[in-house]
Amino acid sequence: MLPAGSNWHYFAVPGIEAEQFAPSRNKVVEKMIEQKPLAGIRVLDLSRVLAGPFCTMNLADLGAEVIKIEIPGSGDDSRSYAPRIPNSGDSGYYYSVNRGKQSVTLDLRKPEGAEILCELARHADVIVENFSPGTMERFNAGYERLRAANPRIILCSISGFGQTGPMASAPAYDIVAQALGGTMSITGAAGGEPMRCGVSIGDLAAALYAVVAVLSALRTRDTTGMGQHLDIAMLDCQVAWLEDALARFSATGHVPGPIGSRHPSITPFQPFRASDGYFVAGCGHEAIWQRFCDAIGTSQLRGDRRFATNTERTANHAELESILARHFASNTRSYWLTRLQQANVPCAPIATVDEVAANPHLQQRQMILHADHPDFDGLIVPGSPLKTTGANGVLNTRSPALGEHTGDVLKRLLGYDSAR
């Protein structure tokens, strides 16, 4: 059945009445809507902390059965991270990236642990791990052994620098990827200290590329019947997110550096300070620039040669910023945003996290979720931005207790009895 309150829109097909596609009258379409895209796919998640868990959480959101393999006693490192959830001591960090999973405790350092993993691999489609390169082989559970157990298995290995290359064995965290990938050198105030991005984009980029790689491998397997080993490096992904920085360097010979919050190629495209707070606005082409000038009462800027085109505005950004700073200081943020919105100029207040949580648009789109926790009903976590036809239902927001599903999974998949 469709979730209560859902709004479904149907595309018109020539020669066919739209009502023929109504779920209540077409069982095939209803089944397509109810079934999530990755229903029937089983993922073994050996990863911990962020890059791997965020990848597998997205796979779970898309309908995959995700079985998280954790070390007995302590589990995923992030189970010990702040903030602590009131009344329980559980980690809010862990809850943010492990919803919808099952937890099985298994010590892969012991031969019997690796043996059980290989048995589980026979019943799985995907394995995701983010150990240092070579660790799976030391566990006697490398790709060759896993492939021997199940030729269709897809192993996704996420690491700092990849499975090959001179840096493959070096340790890495998000901040290392941001630093070596160039991101920190172009982030922050002009002339200021290097700055890490406020969220862990080194991990998150790797996680999302891993999702893409897994989906691609599943599609390839549909054709070939064979799995493969996916090699995702945090550093590679960070460099892929440099946008046009490499092109700017190679085209101009100038090494990009931090320039604050403005855009290196588009002006204006940055925060502005009103009399009572900050907001942002951007003018990506000339028509928006003209509407921007008219909306804020500076039509004379449209005829100023210094600002006639985006190229000139970017070259003379300091002069334009000085003019706009004085102008915007004369009235409130609400006043300017109202005028810009009426002129269809992209703009927004700079929201704090509590304002994000209270945003009715995000709430309506199920991006602000109240996590299912047995001891605390006030925990808020981000929802899934993947709005596919089959994945728009209510997400399983519960994260598992350590080892909660060990017995069930081993009985269900491997036929173990309670004694074993």
N, C-alpha and C positions, 0 to 999 in steps of 0.2 A: 504493500500500500504506500501511497505518497505520504510524506511527512505532513502533519497538520499545518496548515497555513502556508504551504509551499505555493509559489507562483510559477506555473509552467507555461512556456510559450512554444508554439508549434510553427514550423516553417511551412509555407504553402508549397504544395507540389502540383504542377500543372495537371489538370484532369482528375484530381483526387480531392475530395472534400476534406477540409482540415479536421472535421469531427471524426473522420475515420481513424485518425491517429490518437484520439483521446485514449489515455491508458485504461479507462473503464470499459472501452469497447474493443480494445486490441491487446490481447494477452501477450503477444510477442513484444510489442513496444513497452508494455508494462514491465515485462521481465527485464528488458534492456535498461529501463530506468532504475529498477530496484537493485540490479547487480552492479557492484562497483567494478571498475576496470580491471583490477588485479585480483578479483575473486578467484580462488583456487590456486593461487601462487603462494608457496611456502618459502619463507626467508629465515635463515639462521643468522642471527645477529651476534657476532663475537666482539663487537666494537664497544668502546667506552668513551665517556666524556661528551664530545660534541659532533665532530665531523661524521663519524659512522652512525651514532644514534639519530642525528637529525635526518640523515639519508633514510634510514630504515623507518623512522616515524612517518616520513612522507609516503613511503611504500605502504605502510599500514593504513594511512589515511585513504589511500587509493584501493584498499580492500585486501591487501596481502595479509596472510597469517604470518606474524613476525614472532619468532621464538628467540628471546634474548638469552644467550649463554653467558653466565657470570661466574666468577670465581667464588667458591664457597666461603662464607664468613664475612667477607667485606663487599663483594659485588663490584659493580661499576664504580670507578673512582669518584664520580660525581654524586654518588649517594652521600658523600661526606661534605659536599659543598654547601655554603650558605646561599640563600637564606633558609633557615629552618622553618618548617610549617608548624604553626601553633598547635599545641595539644598532641603532637605526634613525634616531632623530631625528624620527620622525613625531610628530604632536600627539595626545595622549590625548584632548584636548577634541574635536578633529575626529572622532576615531574614535567618540566617544560619541553623535554625532548624524548620522552619514552612512553607517551600515551599509546594505548591500543596494543601493547605487546604482552607476551607471556614471558615469565622468568624461569629459567632452569639453571640450577647450579651444577657446574661441571669443572673439575680441575684438569685443564688441558696439559698441565705439566706432568701429569702421571700417565703412564701408558694406557691404563684403562679409560682415562678421560678422552684421549685421542681416539681410542677404539670406538667409544660410544659416539663421538662426533662423526666418525666415518660411517657408522651405522645410520645416524640421523641424516647424513648427506644423501643416502640412498632414497630418502623420502622427501627431499627438499629440491627446490628449483634454484635458489640463490643463497650464497653465503657472503656476508659482508664482514670484513675485518679491518682494523686499523693498527695492527701491531707493526713494530719495526720490520723492515724487509728481512727475511730469513727466519723469523720467529715461527711461522707456521711449519716450516721444514724442520725446525728443531723440535717442534711438538710431534713430528712424524705425521703431520696432517697438511702437507703442502698440496699444491694444485695437482701434481701428478698422482698422488695417492687418492685425492678426492675424485679426480676424473676416472681413476680406475674403479672406484666404488660406484660412480654415477657419471657416465659420459655426458649427460645433459646438464650437469651442474655448472652454474655460473658463479665464479669466485671474483668478488670485487674487493680489491686491496687498496685501501686509502692510506697514504703515508705522507711524510713531510716532503720528500724529494723524489719519490718514485722507486720502483723496483730495480732500476738500472741507473748508471751514471756514477761519477766519482763521489757524489754526495749522498748516495743512496742510504748509507748506514748512519748518517748524522741524525741526531735527535732534533725534533722541531715541535714548536707550539704555534698557535695562531700568530703571535707577535713576531716570531721568526719569519713566517711566510710574508707577513705584511712588510717587514723590514727588508728582506732580501728581494722581494718581488717588486720593490720600488714604490709601493703605496705610501709608506710613511714619509718618503722624501717629497711627495707632492701634496701632503695633507697638513693643514694647520695654517697659522698666520704667516704672512710674508715676513721673512727674516727671523721667524721664531724657531723654537725647538721642533724636531721631528715629532709627529703626533700619530698615535695609534687611532684607528677608527673606533667609534664608540661601541660597535658590536663586532663580534669575532668573524669578520668577513673572510679571513684566511680559512677557517674551518667551514663556514657556511657555503662559500663558493665550492670547495671540494665536495661537500655533501650534495649540493645540487647537481654538479657535474656527474657525481656518482649515480644519482637517480637517473639522469639522462642515459648514462652508459648502461645501466641495468636494463632499462626499458628497451634500448637498442639491441642489447644482447638477447633479450627475450624474443624480440621480433626476428632477429637473425635465426634463433633456434627454431622458430616456427617453420623456417625454410630448410635449414640444414639438419635439424634434429640434434645438433651438438651444442654443448656449452662452450665457455671460453673464460680466460683469465683477464680481468679488467685491471688496469694499472692507473690509479688516480693519484696525482701528486698535488699537495697543497700549493707548492711553489708554482707549478705549471698553471694551476687555476688562478692564482693571484696575478700572474703575468697576463693571462687571458683577460683579466678584468682591468687592465691598464687603459682601456678605452683607446683614445687616440694619442696617448703620451709618447709611444714609440714613433708613431708617424710624425708627430710634431718635432721630435728630436731629429729624426733622420731628414726631414724636409727643410728644417731651418738651421740645424747645427747647434741650436740652443738647448741646453739641458733644462727640462722643466723643473720648477721648484714649487714650494707652497705659495699659494696666492690668496689664502683665506677662503671665504665661502663663495666667492664669485666664480663664474665659468670662464675657462681660458679662451673660449672661442665665441661666446654669445654674450651680448651686453644690451640691456641689463638682464641679469639672471642671478639673483643674490638676495640676502636678507636686507631689510631696511628697518630703521628705528623710527617709530612714530613717537608721539609725546608720552605714550603710556605702555610701550612694549614693541616687540619685534614682529615683523611679518615678512613673507617672501613674495617675489613676483618675478616672472620671466617673460622675455620677449624673443621668441625663437625665430620670428620673421618680421618683415617690415609692416605688414598689416596690423600685427599685434602691437608693435611699437607705436604706430599712429594712434591706435585706440588707447593705449597706455597714456600717451601724452594728453589726449583730449580728456580722458577720464579724470586725471589728477589736476587738470587746469594748467598745464604747461605746453599748450599747443605751439608756442613759439619755438620749442626745441625741435619740432619737426622740420623747421626751415633752417636750423643751424648747421652750417657745413661740417662742423666737427662731429655731428651726430647723424649725418644724412643716411648712412648705411650702417649695417652691423659691423663691417670692417672698420669704419671710422670710429664707431662708438667703442669698439674693443680697444683700438689704438689709443683713444682719448678717454679711457674708462675713469681715470682719476678725476678729471674735470667734471664728467657727468655725475659721478658719485657724489662729489662735493655739492653740486647744484641740488640733486635729489635729496641728499641728507638734510640740507637746510629746509627744503620744501616739506618733507614728510614730518619733520619735527614740529610743524605748526598745527598738527591735528592728531586725533586719536587713531589707533590701529583700526578700530571698528569703522571709522569714517572712511579711511582709505580702502579698506577691504570691500566695503559696500560699493563704492564707486568703481573699483576695478572689476568686481564680480558682475556688476551691471553692464560693463563694457566687454564682458567675456574675455578678460585677461587672466591667464593662469596665475593664481595667487592663493595664499593661505596663511593663517597664523602659525607661529611655531609652537606646536602643541607639546605640553609636558606629558609624561607617561600617564598621569592620572586623567588628563584630558583625553588621551587616546582611549583609555578604558571606558570613558563615559560617552564616546562618540556614537550617536545613534545610527549613523550610516554603517559603521563597522559592526555594531551590534546586530543590525538587520542582516548583514552579510556573514554572520556567524564567525567573525574574526576575533571576537572577545568572548572567550569561553570560561565558564565556571567549571573547573576541573572536579571530577568525581573523586573525592577523597573521603575515607571512612571517618576521619576525626576532625575535619575542618572544611566547612562549606564556603569559605570566602576566597579560595585560591583562584586567581585569574591567570590564564595562559593564552597565548595566541592561537587562533584557529588555523585552518588550512586555506591558502589562497587558491587551491586547485579546484575550480568550479566546473567540473565536468558533469555531464548529465547523470552519470551513475555514482557520483561521489559527493552529492550535495546533501545527503541525509545527515542525521545526527552522528557526530564522531564519538568514538569510544575515548573519553578523556581520562580514563583511569590508567595510572601507571602501576606496574606490578610490585608487590612485595618481593624481597629477595627469595628466590627459590620457590615461589608460590605455586608454580605449575610443574615442578620437576616430576612428581609422581604421575600426574595426568599425562604429560607428554611422553614419558618413557613407556607407560602402559599402552597408550593409544597408538603410538608410532612403532614401537619396538616390541610390544607384547610382554614387557617386563611384569613380573608379579610384585606384590607388595614386599615380599621378603628380599628380593634382589634390590 
